[in-house]
Each structure stands twice: as structure tokens, then as C-alpha cells.
């Protein structure tokens, strides 16, 4: 932990995106590889086919009331310990 003055406060918020694999007709036994980026599920199947599945994620569905984490950093991006946030 740094003893320097904090210059940045970073907060994170949890969000959940779901894909109904059954409704999409995806057999998980046929998946060779997958990755998720920008809210899109990208699957490479064992037969070589590659498919992208969009999500219906809506940024307004995030609970912005309270962050999951709040971290203070100094100018070197080293974490600075301050008093804990009151609930």
C-alpha cells in the first residue's frame, strides 16, 4: 500500500449477462472453444463452424446505487488505504 496522496478513485459494479443455450440450440458437448467480448458470445464448434451470439444486455440494468468495490490509487496507480466506506 502506498502512503502517497490518493489521486484516483476507481469503482467496479457487477453485471450479469445470460445466454439461454437451450433456446439458441447450442449443444455444449459440441463446443471446441469460446470467448466473450463486448457482450457477444463467440463459439467455435468441433465441426469447425464459428458463430456469434448477441446478448440483450442493457447497461441501464446495472445497479449503480452502490459499487462492488471502491479503491483509491496514487499518481503511480499504487493502492492507497483510506478509511473504509460507511454502509
C-alpha positions in Angstrom: 0.0 0.0 0.0 1.2 3.4 -0.9 1.4 6.2 1.7 1.1 8.8 -1.0 -1.9 11.1 -1.5 -4.7 9.4 -3.4 -5.4 11.0 -6.8 -7.9 8.5 -8.3 -10.9 6.6 -7.0 -11.9 3.6 -9.1 -15.2 1.8 -8.6 -16.5 -1.5 -10.0 -20.0 -2.7 -10.5 -21.3 -6.3 -11.1 -23.4 -7.1 -14.1 -24.8 -10.3 -15.4 -25.3 -11.4 -19.0 -27.1 -14.7 -19.8 -27.4 -16.7 -22.9 -30.1 -19.4 -23.0 -28.1 -22.2 -24.6 -31.1 -24.4 -25.0 -33.1 -21.7 -26.7 -30.1 -21.0 -29.0 -29.8 -24.7 -29.9 -26.3 -24.9 -28.5 -25.1 -28.4 -27.5 -22.3 -27.8 -25.0 -20.8 -31.2 -25.9 -20.1 -29.8 -29.4 -18.2 -26.7 -28.3 -14.4 -26.7 -29.1 -13.7 -23.2 -27.8 -15.4 -20.0 -26.9 -14.8 -16.4 -25.8 -16.9 -13.5 -24.7 -16.1 -9.9 -25.7 -18.3 -6.8 -25.8 -21.3 -8.7 -24.7 -21.1 -11.2 -27.6 -20.6 -15.0 -27.1 -18.3 -16.4 -29.8 -18.3 -20.2 -30.2 -16.1 -22.4 -32.3 -17.8 -25.8 -32.6 -16.0 -29.1 -33.0 -17.1 -29.3 -36.7 -15.2 -26.1 -37.4 -18.2 -23.7 -37.5 -17.9 -20.4 -35.7 -20.9 -18.5 -34.5 -21.5 -15.3 -32.6 -24.5 -14.8 -30.3 -25.5 -11.3 -29.3 -26.8 -10.6 -25.8 -29.7 -8.5 -24.8 -27.7 -6.8 -22.1 -28.9 -3.3 -21.3 -26.4 -1.1 -19.4 -29.3 0.6 -17.6 -29.9 -2.8 -15.8 -26.7 -2.3 -13.8 -27.4 -1.3 -10.1 -25.5 1.9 -9.9 -26.6 2.6 -6.4 -23.6 1.0 -4.7 -20.3 -0.2 -6.2 -19.0 -3.7 -5.6 -15.5 -2.2 -4.9 -14.1 1.2 -4.4 -10.3 1.6 -4.5 -8.1 4.7 -4.1 -4.9 5.0 -6.1 -2.0 7.4 -6.1 -0.4 9.0 -9.2 1.6 5.8 -9.8 -1.5 3.7 -9.7 -0.5 2.2 -6.4 -3.3 1.4 -4.0 -3.8 3.9 -1.1 -5.6 2.8 2.0 -8.1 5.2 3.3 -11.0 4.9 5.8 -13.5 2.3 4.7 -16.8 3.5 3.2 -19.7 3.5 5.7 -22.7 1.4 4.8 
